[in-house]
Amino acid sequence: MFKGSLVALVTPFNNGQVDYKKLKELVEFHIRSGTNGIVPCGTTGESATLSFEEHERVVSEVVNCVAGRIPVIAGAGSNNTIEAIHLTKHARKAGADGALVITPYYNKPTPEGLYRHYKAIAEAVDIPIVVYNVPSRTGISILPETVARLAEMKNIVAIKDATGNIDQATRIMQLCDITVLSGEDSLILPLMSIGGKGVISVTANIVPADTAALARYCLEGNFAKAREYHYKLFPLCKGMFIETNPIPVKTAMKLLGRLNGEMRLPLCEISKENEEKLKGVLKDYGLLS
C-alpha cells in the first residue's frame, strides 16, 4: 500500500504560527518532484510542539491540498493511548490514507503494553496504521515478535523502522509480511535490498527527486543504479542529522531559500560550527554555489 519515497514533511512557522500558505507550497513542490507520499505531523514536523488544533488543521490542509494525487500518512501518535486514538480518528475523518503512530515515549511500556496500545488504536479506527519505531527518541524499541503479533491485525499494514539496525528489520521480515519502510535515510538501499518497500525521509525535504529515484530503482531491482544514488545521497543524509532533527533540515531549507528556518522551542537554531558543515555538504551536492 505504501512504498517509495514518502517525505517526513517539515511544519513551516512564521512568527510563532503555522504558515499554512507555505505548507501548501511545500506539498505542491513534492508532488511536482515525484515524491510518492506525504507524512505531516511526524517527528520532522515538530508534532510534539503543535497544539491539538494545529495538528488537526495541518493534517486537514495537507490532505485537501494533495487531493488524492499521492497518499497522505498523518502523524497520529502519542504516549497516551486515548490521545493517539483521538488523533487517529481525526486522520481518518480528514481523509488521510493512513496514520503514523509512534511507540509511546516516556512511559516505557512492556511488550504486552505496546501490543495493547496498538491493538486499541487499530480496533478503534478503521484506517491503515504504520507503526513508528524510533528508540533514539522514545527510549523503547518494539520487538520484532510484537510487530509480528500486530501484523495479524488487518489495518496494521507497515512499520517505519528508525532503529538503524538491519538485523531488526530482517527479523521482522522473517516473522511476518508487514511492509517495512526505512526511517534512516542513509539505510534506504540496505533496507530495501532485503525486502523493504521504501522510506519515510527527512532528506526528501531537500532533494525529493533524487530520494524518489533511489527508492524507485530499489523497487525495480536495479541495484547498480540504486547504488549510484545511495553514494550520492549518503553525505547529505548524514548532514541532516548533525544536530537533532529537524534543526539541520530546516536550516538547509533556509540556506536554499525555501523556508525561513523557524523552529519552536525547545528546538533552537543550529550551532555556527554545524551550520558551516551543513553549508559544505550542500555545496558538495551542488545545491549551493
N, C-alpha and C positions, 0 to 999 in steps of 0.2 A: 504493500500500500504506500509506504513512504520510502523513497530512495533518491539517490543522487546527492546533490549539494543543497542542503537546507540552511539558510542563513540564520544564525542567532542574532536577531536584529537589535541594534542599539536603540535606546529611547532618547530622542533629542529633547533637550531642555533649553529654555530661553528665559533668563531672569527668574529661575526657580520653578517655572511652569513647564508642563509638557508642551512641546512645539508640534501641534498636530499637522500643521501645514508641511513642515519639514518631514514629519513621519510619512506622509503620503508621497512626498518626493522620493524618499528612500525606497519605498515599496516599488514605485514605478521604475526606478533605477535598477532594482534587482530583476524585475520582470524583463526589462529590455536586455539585461546582461546574461540571461539564461539561467538564473538561479531556479532550482527545482522546487523550492518551498520556503515559506517564511515562518519563523518562530519568534513571535513577540513575547515580551514579558518573561524572559528567562533570566539566567544569571547576567548575561551580557546586556540585557535590557534593564538592569538595576531594579528588578521586580521587588526586591526587599525594601526599597525606598518609596515605592508607589503606594498611594492610598488605595483602598478597595475601589473607589470611584474612578481614579486614574487608571488603575489596572484594567478594569472592565471597559472603560472607554477606549484605551489603546487597542485592546483586542477587537472591539467592535469596529473601530476606524480601519484597522488593517484588513479585517475580513471584508468590509464594504469596499475598500479600495481595490483589493485583489479581485473581487467579484468573480470568484470561481476559476480564474485563469491558472493558478497553481495552488497546491494545498497550503493551508494555514494550520500550524500546530500551536495552540495557545498555551503559554506557560500558565500552570494552574496549581502549582504545588504550595505546600505549607507544612510546618511541623505540627500543625493542628489539623487532625483529620476532618473535623467539621468545616473548617475554613477551606481545606482542599476540595471538599465536596461542593461547597458554595461556588468556588472559582471554576470548578469543572462544569458545574451546571450552567454557569454563565457562558463558558466557552461553547457549549452545545447550543444554548439559546441564541448566541450571536452568530452561529453558523460556521464555527471553526470545524475543520476536518478532523482534528484530533486535539488531545491535551497532553502537554508535557508535565509530568508530575514527579518532582524531586523526592528523594528519600528524606524523611523527616530529620531535620537538623536539630542539634542541641539535645533533644530528648534521649537519643541513643537507644532506640528500641531494639529488642531482641529480634532474631529472625522471624519468630512467630508474630511479634508485634508488627514488623514490616509487612508480612503476608496479610495480616488482618487489615492494616491500613489501606493497602491497595485493593484488597477484596471489597472493603466497604465502599470505596470510590467507584470501583467497576460495577458493583451491584446498584449503586445509587444513580449512576449516569450512563446512559447508553451512547457512549462516544468512544472511538478508538483512543486508547491510552498508551503513551510512551513513558515507560519508567525511566527516570533520570538518576543515574548513579555517579556521584561526584564526591568521593570520600574526602578529597582535599578541602572541600567546602563544608561538608556536613558532619565530619567526624565519624562516619559509619559507612560501611560498604555492604551492599546487598549480595548475599551468597548466590552463586550460580544455581544451587539447588532450590533456593527460594524463587529465583527467576523462573525456573522450570515449573514450579508449582503454579505460579501466577500465569504462565503461558497457557495453562489449561483453560483459562477464562477467555471467552470468545472476543472480548473487546480490549484485552491487554495484548497489543499487537507488536510492540517494539521496545527496545531498550537503548537509551543513549548511554554508551559506556565511556565515561571520562575517568577511568581508573588509571589509564596509561599502561595497563597490564594485558598483554596479548594472551597470556595464559588464562586470565579470567574470561576473556571473550571466547577463546577456544572452548573452554569448559561449558560455557552457556550454549554454544552451537552444538556441542556433543550431546547435551541433555535435552534440547528442545529445538523447535524450528522457528522461534521468535526472531523477528527482524532485528539485527544488531546494527546500530549506527554509531560511528565514531564520535566521541566527544573530545578527542585530542586531534587537533589539525595536523600535527606532524606525523600522525599514525594512520592517516586515511588509507594510504596504499597498503601497509602491512595488514591492517584490519580487513580491508576489502579483499585482499589476496586469500584470506582464509574463509571468506563467505559473508563478510559484512556487506550491507547494501548501500552505504552512503555515510554522510557526515552531517551533524548539526554544527556549523562552522562559525567561528569568530572571524577568521581571516577572510571569509567570503564578503564581509563588510567592505573590505579594501579591494580585493580582486575577485569579484564574483564569477567572471567568465573563466578565469584560469582554474578556480576551485571546482567549478562545474565540469570543466574539461577533464580534470583529474578523475573525478568520480565517474564520469561517463566512460572514459577509457577502461577504468577498472571493471565497470559493469559489462562492458563489451568483451572483456578478457584480453584486451590489447595492453598487456602489462609492460611491453617495451616502451610504448608511447606514454603510458602512465608514469613510468619511472622518470621520464624527462620532466614531467610536470612536478613530480614529487621532489626531485632535486632542485628544481627552480623555486618551488614554493617553500621549501624547508626553512631557509633563513628567515623568511617573512613570518612563517608560522611561529617560529621561536621568538621573534621580535614582539609578537602580540602578547607574550606572557612574561616580558622582562619585569613587569610590575603586575599588581593584581588586576585581572580582567574586570571591567572594560577600560581601565585607565590607558593602556597603550593604544587600543584600537580607536578610542575616541580622540586621543592625541594625534594619531596618524591621520584620521579623517579631517581634523583641524588643519594639519600641515598641508593636506591635499586640497583644502578649500571646500570640503564637502559638509562640514559641521563646525559649530563654534567650540566644540570640545567640552562643553559644560557638563559637570557631574554633580551628584548630590552627596553631601556628607553622609557617612564618614569617608567616602572616597574623595580624593583631592587631586590636584594637578601632579603630573609626573615630575620626578626629580630632574634637575638640569642635566646631570650626567646621563641618565637614561634617555632623556629626550634627544641628546646628541647621538646616542647609539641607535635610536629609532630612526633618526634622520639618515644615518648611514645605511641602514637596512633598506629604507625606501629609495635612496639614491642607487644603491646596488641593484635593486629590482628594476630601476628605470622609471620609477614613479615621480621622483623629484629630480630636478636638474641640479 
